[in-house]
Amino acid sequence: MKRSIATAWTAAALILALAAGLSAEEAAPGPGSVDAGSSAMPGYAVRAKADWKARVLRIDVELDLMAAGLRMPEARLEAQRMVEHDFPGLAKDAVFKLQLDSYRTVEDAVEDGSVEAEGFLDLASRARLEASSLSKDMKKYRASYSLGLEAASAPFLSGARPSAIRPPLAPRPSRVYSGVIVYAKGSLPVHGENVEGKAAPALFPRIYDEGMRLVLDRALVAPEVLAAAGPDGGVLGYASALGIEAGERVGGDPMRIMAKELFGDSRCDYVISREDAQRILSAPENRELLRQGKVVVVLDLPQAER
């Protein structure tokens, strides 16, 4: 049965954790994945993955009962209590490893002062226990949790007011669409670099035209859309294929365009043609699609995503 975790994440514990540094492995298995690695807490192993389609961070915790000094028959209940108590610390690596934008993780933004660490104090209380069990050999307790990515985005949205989306100086004839799909699968050139790369998701991606004029970022999206839970929230949505998967957010008659380039260290921003940008920005109804986040990027998401 799903239930909220009642454990509070105290400010002192979070600041100490940040001061000590994250124990996560540097390498991630694929675009958009979050590998929390092995926990520094004795007996624990933690794995996490961001499901960018559903906009959920999934965190799997495993506790070695013997290492924790737990014995049957009380071990399962005690292990559950122990994991819930320790969960804020166990989850910190996954939360702070999330890609914020094309240059920074959430941890980077905390360290550079872009957001206060205290803004993340209620993350653990917003996670949900999805499943728990003992391993077949009765030696390990396993629990799976989910945390909506809107919870990780929330500290960056305090007091945010959307900026105006302005029409281009030279408008281009354009009909009205139900949304925008940006196709960015496979390898694409990286703007300003003589290399190719693969697109990766982030909490706050951007879209530019070929002249690097901003078409979409979080400052242009309605606050209620940025803060919304589930696959319809955030700056834009992600999908791994065209069709129903992409169409749920953008409706039945979307504008379909190709990303020409990627941009940024983490390849989370997209460059589209000047003509396509003008088609979006010339009609007020299509500018409103940006305001409402009616945009989906189709890219190569990790196969292991569930």
KABEL-V945038 format. One record per residue. N is the residue number from 0. OMEGA is omega in radians with two decimals (none if undefined). NEAR is the number of other ideal C-beta (glycine too) atoms within 12 Angstrom. D_CENTER is the distance of its C-alpha to the mean C-alpha in whole Angstrom. Layout:
n: (N N)
omega: (OMEGA OMEGA)
near: (NEAR NEAR)
d_center: (D_CENTER D_CENTER)
This chain:
n: (0 1 2 3 4 5 6 7 8 9 10 11 12 13 14 15 16 17 18 19 20 21 22 23 24 25 26 27 28 29 30 31 32 33 34 35 36 37 38 39 40 41 42 43 44 45 46 47 48 49 50 51 52 53 54 55 56 57 58 59 60 61 62 63 64 65 66 67 68 69 70 71 72 73 74 75 76 77 78 79 80 81 82 83 84 85 86 87 88 89 90 91 92 93 94 95 96 97 98 99 100 101 102 103 104 105 106 107 108 109 110 111 112 113 114 115 116 117 118 119 120 121 122 123 124 125 126 127 128 129 130 131 132 133 134 135 136 137 138 139 140 141 142 143 144 145 146 147 148 149 150 151 152 153 154 155 156 157 158 159 160 161 162 163 164 165 166 167 168 169 170 171 172 173 174 175 176 177 178 179 180 181 182 183 184 185 186 187 188 189 190 191 192 193 194 195 196 197 198 199 200 201 202 203 204 205 206 207 208 209 210 211 212 213 214 215 216 217 218 219 220 221 222 223 224 225 226 227 228 229 230 231 232 233 234 235 236 237 238 239 240 241 242 243 244 245 246 247 248 249 250 251 252 253 254 255 256 257 258 259 260 261 262 263 264 265 266 267 268 269 270 271 272 273 274 275 276 277 278 279 280 281 282 283 284 285 286 287 288 289 290 291 292 293 294 295 296 297 298 299 300 301 302 303 304 305)
omega: (3.14 3.07 3.13 3.07 -3.04 -3.07 3.08 3.11 -3.05 -3.13 -3.12 -3.12 -3.11 -3.11 3.08 -3.13 3.14 -3.14 -3.13 -3.13 -3.12 -3.13 -3.08 3.05 -3.10 -3.04 3.06 -3.07 3.14 -3.13 3.06 -3.14 3.10 -3.10 -3.12 3.07 3.11 -3.13 3.05 3.12 -3.10 3.06 -3.06 2.88 -3.06 3.02 -3.12 3.09 3.07 3.02 -3.02 3.07 -3.11 -3.07 3.14 3.00 -3.13 -3.05 3.12 -3.11 3.08 -3.14 3.06 -3.03 -3.12 3.12 3.13 3.14 -3.12 -3.12 3.07 0.11 -3.08 -2.97 -3.04 -3.12 3.13 3.11 3.13 3.12 -3.12 3.14 3.13 3.12 -3.05 -2.99 3.13 3.11 -3.13 -3.06 -2.99 -3.11 -3.11 -3.10 -3.07 3.06 3.12 3.10 -3.11 3.10 -3.00 -3.11 -2.98 2.89 3.05 3.11 3.13 -3.10 3.07 -3.09 -3.14 3.06 3.14 3.14 3.13 3.11 -3.12 3.13 -3.10 -3.00 -3.07 -3.10 -3.07 -3.13 3.14 3.08 -3.13 3.05 -3.11 -3.11 3.05 -3.11 2.97 3.06 -3.10 -3.14 3.08 -3.10 -3.09 3.03 -3.10 3.12 3.13 -3.11 3.04 3.12 3.13 -3.12 3.08 3.10 3.11 -3.14 -2.97 -3.11 -3.12 -3.01 -3.09 3.11 -3.10 3.06 -3.07 3.06 3.12 3.03 -3.00 3.06 3.13 3.11 3.10 -3.09 -3.14 3.11 -3.11 3.05 -3.11 3.12 3.12 -3.12 -3.12 3.03 3.08 -3.10 -3.06 3.12 3.11 -3.14 -3.14 3.05 3.08 -3.07 3.09 3.13 -3.13 -3.12 2.98 3.13 3.10 -3.11 3.10 -3.14 3.10 3.10 -3.08 3.09 3.09 3.00 3.11 2.93 -3.05 3.07 -3.10 2.96 -3.04 3.08 -3.10 2.87 -3.00 -3.14 -3.11 -3.05 -3.13 -3.11 -3.13 3.07 3.11 -3.06 -3.05 3.10 3.03 -2.99 3.14 -3.12 3.10 -3.12 3.12 3.12 3.11 3.07 3.11 -3.14 3.01 3.11 -3.04 -3.09 3.13 -2.98 -3.10 -3.11 -2.99 3.06 -2.99 -3.09 -3.09 2.93 -3.14 -3.11 -3.12 2.96 3.14 -3.12 2.94 -3.13 3.06 -3.09 -3.08 3.06 -3.10 3.13 -2.99 3.10 3.11 -3.11 3.09 -3.13 3.13 3.09 3.13 3.10 3.11 -2.95 -3.06 -3.10 -3.14 3.13 3.13 3.02 3.10 3.06 3.09 -3.13 -3.10 3.10 -3.10 -3.09 3.08 3.01 3.09 -3.06 -3.13 3.09 -3.11 3.12 -3.07 -3.12 -3.10 none)
near: (8 13 18 21 33 18 29 20 34 19 18 16 27 30 19 17 34 27 14 16 17 32 25 31 20 13 11 27 20 23 34 40 33 47 29 37 24 20 35 22 29 16 26 35 29 40 34 44 37 46 30 42 34 31 38 34 45 36 45 35 45 30 39 28 30 19 20 28 15 26 15 16 12 15 26 26 18 21 37 29 22 31 43 31 24 31 42 38 36 44 48 45 38 45 50 36 39 52 40 38 31 32 21 27 35 40 30 24 30 32 20 15 10 21 30 19 30 19 25 37 26 25 41 38 23 31 39 30 28 25 20 30 20 25 20 8 12 19 22 28 38 31 38 28 41 33 43 31 46 31 37 47 42 30 30 33 29 17 11 24 14 25 18 14 30 17 22 25 12 12 19 21 13 25 15 22 28 25 34 47 42 46 28 44 25 17 18 30 23 28 28 17 15 8 15 15 30 25 45 39 47 45 45 39 45 38 46 31 31 22 19 21 23 25 43 42 33 33 24 33 39 27 27 18 33 34 29 26 24 21 27 30 34 47 50 49 41 46 36 29 19 22 16 15 21 35 24 24 36 37 23 15 18 31 34 27 34 24 41 28 31 40 37 31 23 31 37 41 41 51 38 41 24 24 23 33 39 28 30 44 37 27 24 18 25 38 33 26 37 41 30 33 39 38 47 45 49 36 41 29 33 26 13 20 27 20)
d_center: (25 22 22 21 21 23 23 22 21 23 23 26 24 20 22 24 21 20 24 24 21 18 20 17 18 17 17 14 16 14 11 8 9 9 13 14 18 21 21 24 25 28 28 24 22 18 16 12 10 6 7 6 9 9 6 7 7 11 13 17 20 23 26 29 32 35 33 32 36 35 38 38 39 37 34 32 32 32 29 27 28 28 24 23 25 23 20 18 19 18 15 14 14 11 9 11 10 6 7 7 10 12 14 12 10 10 13 15 14 16 19 20 20 18 17 19 18 20 17 15 18 17 14 16 18 15 15 17 19 19 22 24 27 30 30 33 35 34 33 29 27 24 21 18 16 12 10 9 5 8 10 8 8 12 14 13 14 18 21 19 21 21 23 25 24 28 29 30 34 35 34 34 35 32 32 29 27 24 21 20 19 18 19 17 18 20 21 22 23 22 23 25 25 28 25 23 19 17 14 10 7 5 5 8 10 14 17 20 23 26 27 24 24 21 20 17 15 14 17 18 16 18 17 17 15 12 13 13 12 11 11 13 11 9 11 11 10 10 13 15 18 20 22 21 18 17 20 19 17 19 22 25 26 24 24 23 23 22 20 23 21 18 18 17 17 13 14 11 14 16 20 22 26 28 29 26 25 28 28 25 26 30 30 29 28 25 24 23 21 19 19 18 15 17 16 14 13 15 14 15 12 13 16 16 13 14)
